[in-house]
Amino acid sequence: MSEADDTFGGSDRRFPIPKLIEALRCGYNARDALKDLGAGVTVGVVALPLAMAFAIASHVTPERGLFTAIVAGFLISLLGGSRYAVGGPTGAFVVIIAGIVDRHGYEGLVLTTLMAGVILLVMGAAKLGKLIKFIPYPVITGFTSGIAVLIFSSQISDFLGMGLKNVPAEFGPKVAVLFESLHLTDAPTAIIGFGSLLAILAARRFFPKIPGPVFGVTLGAVLVSAMDLPVETIGTRFGGIPESLPAFTPVALDWSSLKALLPDALTIALLAGIESLLCCVVADGMTGDRHDSSMELLAQGSANIASVFFGGIPATGAVARTVTNIKSGAVSPVAGCIHALVLVAFVLFAAPLASAIPLSSLAAVLLVVAFDMSEYRKFGRLLRAPRSDVAVLLSTFALTVFVDLTVAVYVGVLLASLLFMRRMSEMTDICACRLKDGEDSSLAVADLAGGGSDVDLGGDLCPLPGGKWRVIPEGVQVYEIDGPFFFGIADRFQDILDVVSGSPKAFVLDVTHTPTIDSTGVNALENFLKKCRRRGIRVLFVGMRPHFIRTLHRFGTDDAIGSENIFARLSDALAAAAGPTQRNAAGHYVT
């Protein structure tokens, strides 16, 4: 994930700044303004049906989706860390918002979104945006594919006009009810739904410059009005769209509910962070620009907090609207701000037109959104990945669909952490060095002074050019730790004594390629030293790096090792290990 420097004024700045300010500083002229105007109008038209469709699917009224796109969309572009990203309500939130509204009402959603906004602000201030990129691709694909399945299943009733009111929230029972209720399909509604669906697909295939959702919804509304079909519309279910902008509404904090809503708030914050930064990465890939992850998270937090103060719902970066913005010629975040103003104009001057939009047409829009989110090709490709990745993918997908999105998020992050730890532990090798007849050892290179055949340390010798010898003395075991010495390999290290045959008189640990050691590694090392001391085995170290030594010194482990057992060169350590040894008064081994 490429990203801009998070400090003010280039490499030396201390605070992130919005991309809008950077864009204006670089020079902004009338030609740029015209490009942003065209792109903003286009994105605003595309966002109109999507905002209402996502709101309805989230079990809130359609105007809340518009208010979100206006308030949050404007602030995300105004304060964001990307030149091109456009924000608003998205499909990623549909399932979790609907669940919160069903359990706690819209007031509960307000408190949840406020907490999520604060969490996003903290993440941005702490510059945690860089850490989100470490979430593995199988986890993200499992989330999005699972959400797509849930969105798809939630729209069947409206798409076919079944009129179901109490559909189970759980996926399995929901699918069972839908199959049992197929006989309730309303023919006119289904015809409008399939007609809108075909119109969207045809526009995407043959007329790509025409926004598919707008074309499909408009066609459905025209057919219903012209033929006076008995099809449920926004007007018949919700009474239309208010013709005024939302007023600022103070939020009453219910402290007793905050604890119960915190898990959902964490889920929204994490999904918002992932979705927004992925959106920025897509924009960077298409334009060559570099986003500022910290500023983007700060903007997302501010936008979500402001959204619910004006009657909105959670928002994040929207990939489809961002791509449309770029393809329409946007050059700065001004285009995103204009898209919000286009929606303002619609609410003020054209809201009554929304009353004629059939719900089956909006359902068709969401069916296409769900299909795009499913990424079925990438999902199928990941099934050929290593088994650990496949297990993470299927676990996250199954938990999202059959259990709960909140649980899936937590388990997905946990699996991501475990997978990361496993991969890191696999990067660290603990290699034993043994020299057989005439075989070169990659480790035990004794650069003996003078060389020559009269050198005898009691082990196997292998002559090398320049009077050098490779030798491992009798009774000495040599191990190299190649990679970080951290908790992921501590258990493997402690097993060394268990697999060693016989009773060596000395261990030589080469840590030349060990950049760092953590507290678990230090504890494992101390336990190893105690075991060796009880068995009368001397432990010598080679190639300790400064950071490695400083960590040992802070724990006092360097005293347990003894300075006489620390060497810069392997040859010196082998020579010391080969000689006669005895303990001094401090209990350390000396030659």
C-alpha positions, 0 to 999 in steps of 0.5 A: 500500500503506497501512501504519502508521508504522514508528517506536515510539509514533506518528510519533516512535517509533523501533522497530516494535512488534507489532500485538498490543501495540497491540491490547491497549493500545487495550483488550481485553475479554471480548467481544473475546476471544470473537470472537477465540476463534470466529475462531481455531477456524474458521481452525484448522479451515480450516488443518488440511487445507491445512497437510498438503496443502501439506506433501505437495505440497512432498515432505515429510511431512504433520506438517511442515506442521502443525508449521509452522502451529503454530510459524510461525503462532503467531509471525506473529500474536504478533509481526506487523505486522497485526491480522488476517493469519494465517501458515503454509505456503502454495502460493507455496512448494510448487514451490521447497520441493519442488525444494530437498528433491529436490536437497538433502533436508530438511536442505538445506531447513532451511539454506535457510529459516534463511538466508531468515529472516535475510534477512527480519530484515535486510529488516525492520530496514532497513525495506525493506518499503516497497520491495516495493510497487514490484514491478509487478503484472504481475510478481506476477501472472506469479509466482502464475499460473505457480506455480498451473499448476505446483501443478495439474500436480503433483497430477494423479497423486495426484488420479487415483491413477496411482501415478507415482513418478518424475515429471519436475520440468520442466513439459513432460516432466511433462505428457507423462508424465501424458498417457502415463499416463492409462491408469493411472488408478485408478477408486476414487481418481479417484471420491474425488478428483472427489467431494471436488472437487465437495464443496468447490465445492458448499460454497463455492457453497451453504454458504459458512459451511462450510469447503470444504476441511474438507468435501471432505476429511471426505467423502472420508475417510468414504467411504473408511472406510465403503466400505473402498475401496483408496485411498491415504491419509495412513496408508498412505503416511506411517504417520499423524501423530505424536501429540506436538508437535515437540521443539527440534532444533539445526541443524548448519550446513554451511558448504559448502552455504550458498553453493549454497543462497543463491539459493534462500534469496533466492527464499524471502525475496523470496516471503515478503516479497511474499506476507506484505505482499500478505496484509496489504494485503488485510486492510487493504482489508477492515478499514480497518486499517493494517499495519506492513510492517517489523514484519511482515517481522521477524515473518516472519523470526523465524517461519521461523527458529523453524519449522525448529528444530521440524521445519517448513518455510517460512511466510508470510502466507496470504490465504485464512486471513486472509480467513476470519479477518476474516469470522469476526469476529476483532478482534486477532492473538489469533485467529491465536494461537488458530488455532495452538493449535487445531492443537496440540489436533488433534495431541495428541488427534485425530492418528489421524483424519488417517490416514484422509484420502485423498491424492486428497482433499488433491489436490482441495484443492490443485487448488482452491487452484491455480485460485484462485491462477491469477487467470485473469480478472486475467491475461486483463485484463493482456493488454490492458495496454501492451505492456511490461506484457504482456511482463513478465507473459508473461516471468515466467509462462513462466520460472516454468512452463518454467524455474525459479521462482528464475530467474523471481524474479530476472528478474522483479525485474530486469524490474520495475527496468527497467520502473520506470527506463523509466517514470521516464525517460518522466516526464522531458522535455527540451523545445526551445523555438522561437518561430514567428510569433505563437506563444506559447512555454511557456518563453522568457518574457523579462520585459524591463524597460520592454517596448515596441517599441524592445526588440530582441534580434535575434530574433522578438518576440511582444507580450504584455499588460503590456509583456512580450515573449516572445523567443528571441534569434538563435543561442540554443537554449533547452531545459527539463528537466522532471523528475529529471535521472538516469541514465535520461535521460542518454543523451537529454541527450547527444544534444542537440548531435547534433540541433541544426541549425547552430552556436548561440552559446549554450544556455540550460538551464532546470532550474526543474522539475528537483528533483534530479540524480544522478552519471550526470546530472552526468557527462552534464552535464560531457560536454555542457559539454566538447563545447560549449566545444570548439565555442565554445558558451556554456551558461547555466543557469536556476532551479537548486534548492538540492539541484541546486546542492549536488550540482554543488558536491560534484562540482566541476561548479559551477566548470566552469559558472561562477557568471556562467552561473547565473541565477535568471530566464530573462529575465536568461539570455536577455539575457546569451546575446544579448549579445557574449561572450568567454572570461575567463582561466579559460576561462568565457564572459562578456558 
